[in-house]
């Protein structure tokens, strides 16, 4: 087996694996090897072959040997040769199959048959990713990157990004930190793994809000961490119910999924509890940048940087495909988290880190967030207006911030509403999906509702998505004269 290493960017063709075996001359062996490569389909129609001199040098044969083999195959119809286009596999050539094997028709890749309207929470509008400005930041970062960037990455993350985040988080979210206490990760879930798995920086039990993402609870359970639900009310998580736990996970800027910020007194109470118990608050800054009808709510971390671990990412502000997040850590946890990550960065692309750093410093991130805040607010307003017109009996909550709303439904109607949405081609989640399985019915009565994300659909398809949503909602409860059951006849 001989491998041809050639660089296509220098006009030298592509890598080519050929096995020159059998009797006869080297030219004959080369011709047979190329025929077999085309016949078997390893060289697809249209594939450009390396120039004579490149392939000859790689195979250790004379240039004329390759030229003669190419000319013979061109004459036979296996290859084509055109001035300026090089030598290619003939387009009409199809791979042959061994005798006795029936030809299997080529199948197109299976098409994904998803819902017509995606109203699931947690995903931004994919069509609005800032491609041009992100590409500009990526190019600048790549051009200015020192050579060390292309070696093993620092597990703490690139200093350029940590410095940019320290400035941005202080300005936009009221976070008090310095670059040395920021550790880059690939998202919120990765941060949880680093804190509770591996080196086990933190240990359970962990108090969590009674409603939250089941994926995070499952991740913690897999790490051997027991989660204890905290009841929720109109002021957020009831942190006064914290008992023996040493850590609590909160979404204080915008409780997920029920909505609403954690009340100021409870924010202070959570920090006081952490000080008294030598514990820590894990602050998931969920939707902290997307607020519409109320004053900005700063990070709880600003109340006591030594008692709060601040966690954030760009999964909603930019895209979940940009696998970048961060932990702002109390000093005592930095070494443990870095030990959990290992000696080299194995998760977050260093080049993406540099691009995000430039995106932040250039102001492109601020401009993008402001633009998306306006778009999502408009989406929110259209949702509220559609419900007021077509389902005024449905209460909407949690819409002062974020990318989703909660539709409160009459008791006992959630399951049928979710089924009706499926029939309408709408993908969404029932509120029950987010309820902690150990939440007390006495302390935290179950609520019927739908969690509706309004960020994901395209602008062109949003109107149809709202129509389908309204069509899937249960009708208003009928009313009748006092003492007469609805639907009865006198």
ABEGO torsion letter per residue (X at the ends): XBBBBBBAAAGAEBBBBBBBBEBEBAAAAAAAAAAAAAAAGABBBGBBBBBAAAAAAAAGBBAAAAAAAAAAAAAAGABBBBBGAEBBBBAABBBBBBBGBBBBBBBBBBBBBBBABBABBGBBBAAABBAAAAAAAAAAAAAABBAAAABBBBAAEBAAAAAAAAAAAAAAAGBBBBAAABBBBAEAAAAAAAAABEAGABBOBBBBBABBBAAAAAAAAAAGBBBBBBBBBAAEBBAAABBABABBBBBAABBOAAEEBBBAAAAAAAAAAAAAAGBBBBBBBBGAABBAABBBBBBAAAABAAABBBBBBAAAAABAABBBBBBBBBAAAAAAAAAAAEABBAABBAAAAAAAAAAAAAGAAAAAAAAAAAAAAAAAAAAAAAAAAABAABBBBGAABEABBBBBBBBGAAAAAAAAAAAAGBBBBBAAAABBAABBAAABBBBBBBBBBAAABBAAAAAAAAAAAAAABBBBBBBBBBGBBBGBBX
